[in-house]
Amino acid sequence: MKEGGIVAGVARKELESRSGEKVVSEENYFHLIEGKKKRKLIGEN
């Protein structure tokens, strides 16, 4: 699982580098965290 996170991180950084924009912003960060909390509550990973 850790390897998948590393691959995703590299892909995110590459996309940010090419586009010149951040993928995760202050505006959408909390939305992403809320989704993660909901999945945890219903037992999904």
Secondary structure, 3 states (H helix, E strand, C coil): CHHHHHHHHHHHHHHHHHHCCCCCCHHHHHHHHHHHHHHHHCCCC
